[in-house]
């Protein structure tokens, strides 16, 4: 169990180090003009952050690296409920440490910029007030909290479909350990297609751990808007919806073949 928790800490650390790292790179644009970066950079960075994190930790812990995945697997895949809380704590710790890693890399730029929110989604994020330009309407800038919540539910359901399909031997299946690329590709698809209204947290630990670190680092407004619960509750609901829909629409029909 201890080794599995270490795997979750390490995997989620890598996820946030590379995921929030690309956000900081884009937001601060340290080497190129801001127009050299765009949303595609963010979505690609996060996708490959997932691929690396899953490859590194899958053999140790199963590479949940996401409380929504852990809870969904406990609801419908027999993952022990006794492990759910420890896994979630490990994921939040790993996410917090990943945000610390980003701060160590980009500290000079972050402090010079007033420590903007490169940590988490929602109001006040780097995309609500792009550091290289004027105010934007993305990441809940012009969307309601209800829209953001629905987006998190749907986006996380799609994520679970990719996660479940990647390891489903009765479905098309993936050979030669290519599952992490399907999971990363699913995150890329969610970011490109559904990422605007909420910033696509689709992972409570990915949002909450860095949000806690950002609070300690001096980023303002991370909890003042009341948004913080949406990237926690929305993905959990979406994960459960996703695993049920996969079984109803896919697993049940695969069994009939």
HELIX and SHEET records of a PDB file:
HELIX    1   1 UNK A    2  UNK A   28  1                                  27    
HELIX    2   2 UNK A   34  UNK A   36  5                                   3    
HELIX    3   3 UNK A   39  UNK A   61  1                                  23    
HELIX    4   4 UNK A   67  UNK A   76  1                                  10    
HELIX    5   5 UNK A   81  UNK A   83  5                                   3    
HELIX    6   6 UNK A   84  UNK A  112  1                                  29    
HELIX    7   7 UNK A  145  UNK A  166  1                                  22    
HELIX    8   8 UNK A  179  UNK A  194  1                                  16    
HELIX    9   9 UNK A  204  UNK A  217  1                                  14    
HELIX   10  10 UNK A  230  UNK A  246  1                                  17    
HELIX   11  11 UNK A  247  UNK A  251  3                                   5    
HELIX   12  12 UNK A  252  UNK A  254  1                                   3    
END                                                                             
